Amino acid sequence: MNTMCAEETTSRLCRLVKPIRDKTGRVRFNETAEIVDEVENLGRRMYLVRFEDGSTTFLFPDEIKFQ
C-alpha cells in the first residue's frame, strides 16, 4: 500500500493505463497527467489528476501508473 501524503504527490506525473471517461465525457487513454491531490474516500485511495488541457478528474490507483 502506498503511504505517501498529498504533499509528496504534488507535481508527480502518472500515465493512464486503461481508458477512462473524464467529467466532461471525453474518453482518455494513455495520456500523461499531473497528480494534484490524493484522497481517501470510503476506504479507497483516489488521485485528483490534471491533464495538459487543464481538465481534472479523480482516478483510482489501478487506472494509473506512476512515472
Secondary structure, 3 states (H helix, E strand, C coil): CCCCCHHHHCCEEEEECCCEECCCCCEECCCEEEEEEEEEECCEEEEEEEECCCCEEEECHHHEEEC
